[in-house]
Amino acid sequence: MNVLDSKDSLFFLTEEQQQYYSQWHHYEYYFSLLRHEFLHTPYVLLTMADFGVFYYYDDKKLPVVNSENAFVFLLRQFMLDTTMKNQKLHRMKAITVGNPVQSLIAAAATTNLFLDGLRDVLREIPKDDLVFFSKYSNNSMLLYDPRFLLKEGYPKRLVQLETTILKELRNWIQVNNDLFSEKVQQIIRMLDEISIIERELFSEFQL
């Protein structure tokens, strides 16, 4: 799976940007940091890819959000929007901007932050609906295929499912606000520690 395919990104990515990402060393390995039960779920991998873009660029250079994809992929857009509006996570970009490794680690940690809530939410979703959602929630080639529209009834069923999941995730965050905030602090502390270690390691090679 190409997790940096621009057609599925919540950002407008240029060919140059996609080519640049493909040169990041062992990019795909960082996805193993995600909660293991979600490792093969397309919308989760793409969410982490979106966060990677968010953390890598400062606000002035951050690519523009693709409004059409944001409208289609409601759950991913909610997670991205929540992260962008969280002042503590936003300030963390002081550590990650321009640093691929820090950006990917922050992206994985932020994705896991939401997955902990989604894990509880998805337990309440009927199995058939969950299979449908997991299969089609981010396969854009199918989503825009007329034959798929006729057979599966998109967008109605998928939008209804995604809206339900989004609503329940928002409620989970509100109910567990203290826990959510503490997990945000844990991410920040982790990135601070990694940043310190990184500086100490590279200082060994400085003349």
C-alpha positions as CSV (number, residue, x, y, z in Angstrom):
1,M,0.0,0.0,0.0
2,N,1.3,3.4,-0.9
3,V,0.5,5.5,2.1
4,L,1.6,8.7,0.5
5,D,-0.7,8.6,-2.6
6,S,-1.9,12.1,-3.1
7,K,-5.4,11.1,-4.2
8,D,-6.0,9.7,-0.7
9,S,-4.3,12.4,1.3
10,L,-6.1,15.1,3.2
11,F,-3.5,17.5,1.9
12,F,-2.8,18.6,-1.7
13,L,0.7,17.0,-2.2
14,T,2.8,17.9,-5.2
15,E,4.7,15.3,-7.1
16,E,7.9,16.8,-5.7
17,Q,6.7,16.3,-2.1
18,Q,5.6,12.7,-2.7
19,Q,9.0,12.0,-4.3
20,Y,10.7,13.6,-1.3
21,Y,8.8,11.4,1.2
22,S,9.7,8.3,-0.8
23,Q,13.3,9.1,0.1
24,W,12.8,9.1,3.8
25,H,14.9,6.3,5.3
26,H,12.8,3.2,6.2
27,Y,9.6,5.3,6.1
28,E,7.4,2.2,6.2
29,Y,9.0,0.9,9.4
30,Y,7.5,3.7,11.5
31,F,4.0,2.4,10.8
32,S,4.9,-0.6,13.0
33,L,4.6,1.8,16.0
34,L,0.8,1.9,15.5
35,R,-1.5,-0.2,17.6
36,H,-1.1,-3.7,16.1
37,E,-4.7,-4.6,15.6
38,F,-5.0,-1.5,13.3
39,L,-1.8,-2.1,11.3
40,H,-3.6,-3.3,8.2
41,T,-6.5,-0.8,8.3
42,P,-6.2,1.6,5.4
43,Y,-7.8,4.7,7.0
44,V,-5.5,4.3,10.0
45,L,-2.3,4.2,7.9
46,L,-3.5,7.2,5.9
47,T,-4.3,9.1,9.1
48,M,-0.7,8.6,10.2
49,A,0.5,9.7,6.8
50,D,-1.6,12.9,7.2
51,F,-0.2,13.5,10.6
52,G,3.3,13.0,9.2
53,V,2.7,15.9,6.8
54,F,1.2,18.1,9.5
55,Y,4.2,17.6,11.8
56,Y,6.9,18.0,9.2
57,Y,5.9,21.4,7.8
58,D,5.6,24.6,9.7
59,D,2.3,26.5,9.4
60,K,3.6,28.7,6.5
61,K,4.6,25.8,4.3
62,L,1.9,23.3,5.3
63,P,0.2,22.0,2.2
64,V,-3.4,23.1,1.7
65,V,-6.1,20.7,3.0
66,N,-8.0,19.0,0.1
67,S,-11.6,20.0,0.9
68,E,-13.1,17.3,-1.3
69,N,-11.2,14.5,0.5
70,A,-11.9,16.1,3.9
71,F,-15.7,16.0,3.1
72,V,-15.5,12.3,2.0
73,F,-13.2,11.0,4.7
74,L,-15.0,12.5,7.7
75,L,-13.3,10.5,10.5
76,R,-9.8,11.2,9.3
77,Q,-10.6,14.9,8.9
78,F,-12.0,15.0,12.5
79,M,-8.8,13.5,13.9
80,L,-6.6,15.9,11.8
81,D,-8.7,18.9,12.7
82,T,-8.7,18.0,16.4
83,T,-4.9,17.7,16.4
84,M,-4.4,20.9,14.5
85,K,-6.6,22.8,17.0
86,N,-4.9,21.2,20.1
87,Q,-2.5,23.9,21.3
88,K,-0.1,21.4,23.0
89,L,0.1,19.1,20.0
90,H,0.5,22.2,17.7
91,R,3.3,23.6,19.8
92,M,5.1,20.2,19.5
93,K,5.8,21.0,15.9
94,A,8.7,23.1,17.3
95,I,10.4,19.7,17.8
96,T,9.2,18.0,14.6
97,V,9.3,20.5,11.8
98,G,11.9,19.6,9.2
99,N,12.8,16.4,11.0
100,P,11.4,13.2,9.2
101,V,12.1,10.9,12.1
102,Q,10.5,13.1,14.8
103,S,7.6,13.8,12.5
104,L,6.9,10.1,11.9
105,I,7.2,9.2,15.6
106,A,4.9,12.1,16.5
107,A,2.5,11.0,13.8
108,A,2.4,7.4,15.1
109,A,1.9,8.5,18.7
110,T,-0.9,10.9,17.7
111,T,-2.7,8.3,15.7
112,N,-2.5,5.9,18.6
113,L,-4.0,8.6,20.8
114,F,-7.2,8.4,18.8
115,L,-7.0,4.6,18.2
116,D,-7.3,4.1,22.0
117,G,-10.7,5.8,21.8
118,L,-11.6,4.1,18.5
119,R,-10.9,0.7,20.0
120,D,-13.7,1.3,22.5
121,V,-16.0,2.9,20.0
122,L,-15.7,0.1,17.4
123,R,-16.6,-2.6,19.9
124,E,-20.1,-1.2,19.7
125,I,-20.4,-1.3,15.9
126,P,-22.1,-4.4,14.4
127,K,-19.6,-6.7,12.8
128,D,-21.0,-6.5,9.3
129,D,-20.9,-2.7,9.4
130,L,-17.4,-2.7,10.8
131,V,-16.1,-5.0,8.0
132,F,-17.8,-2.7,5.4
133,F,-16.3,0.4,6.9
134,S,-12.8,-1.1,7.3
135,K,-12.8,-2.3,3.7
136,Y,-14.1,0.8,1.9
137,S,-13.5,3.8,4.2
138,N,-10.3,4.7,2.3
139,N,-10.2,2.9,-1.0
140,S,-10.8,5.9,-3.3
141,M,-10.6,3.8,-6.5
142,L,-13.7,1.9,-5.3
143,L,-15.4,4.8,-3.7
144,Y,-15.6,6.7,-7.0
145,D,-16.3,3.7,-9.2
146,P,-19.9,3.8,-10.6
147,R,-20.2,0.0,-10.3
148,F,-19.3,0.3,-6.6
149,L,-21.9,3.0,-6.1
150,L,-24.6,0.9,-7.6
151,K,-23.6,-2.3,-5.6
152,E,-22.7,-0.9,-2.2
153,G,-24.9,2.2,-2.0
154,Y,-22.1,4.7,-1.3
155,P,-22.1,7.3,0.0
156,K,-25.2,6.8,2.1
157,R,-24.2,3.7,4.1
158,L,-20.6,4.7,4.5
159,V,-21.3,8.2,5.5
160,Q,-23.9,7.1,8.1
161,L,-21.4,4.7,9.6
162,E,-18.6,7.2,9.6
163,T,-20.8,9.8,11.1
164,T,-21.8,7.4,13.9
165,I,-18.2,6.5,14.6
166,L,-17.1,10.1,14.5
167,K,-19.8,11.1,16.9
168,E,-19.0,8.4,19.4
169,L,-15.3,9.2,19.2
170,R,-16.0,12.8,19.9
171,N,-18.1,11.8,22.9
172,W,-15.2,9.5,24.1
173,I,-12.8,12.3,24.0
174,Q,-15.1,14.6,25.9
175,V,-15.9,12.0,28.6
176,N,-12.2,11.0,28.8
177,N,-10.8,14.5,28.5
178,D,-8.4,14.1,31.5
179,L,-7.0,10.8,30.1
180,F,-6.8,12.3,26.6
181,S,-4.9,15.3,27.9
182,E,-2.5,13.1,29.9
183,K,-1.8,11.1,26.8
184,V,-1.0,14.3,24.9
185,Q,1.5,15.2,27.7
186,Q,3.0,11.7,27.4
187,I,3.6,12.2,23.6
188,I,5.2,15.6,24.3
189,R,7.5,14.2,27.0
190,M,8.5,11.3,24.7
191,L,9.4,13.6,21.8
192,D,11.4,15.9,24.2
193,E,13.4,12.9,25.4
194,I,14.0,11.6,21.9
195,S,15.1,15.1,20.9
196,I,17.6,15.3,23.7
197,I,19.0,11.9,22.9
198,E,19.3,12.8,19.3
199,R,21.2,16.0,20.1
200,E,23.5,14.2,22.4
201,L,24.2,11.5,19.8
202,F,24.9,13.9,17.0
203,S,27.0,16.2,19.2
204,E,29.6,13.4,19.3
205,F,30.2,14.0,15.5
206,Q,30.4,17.7,15.7
207,L,33.8,19.4,15.2
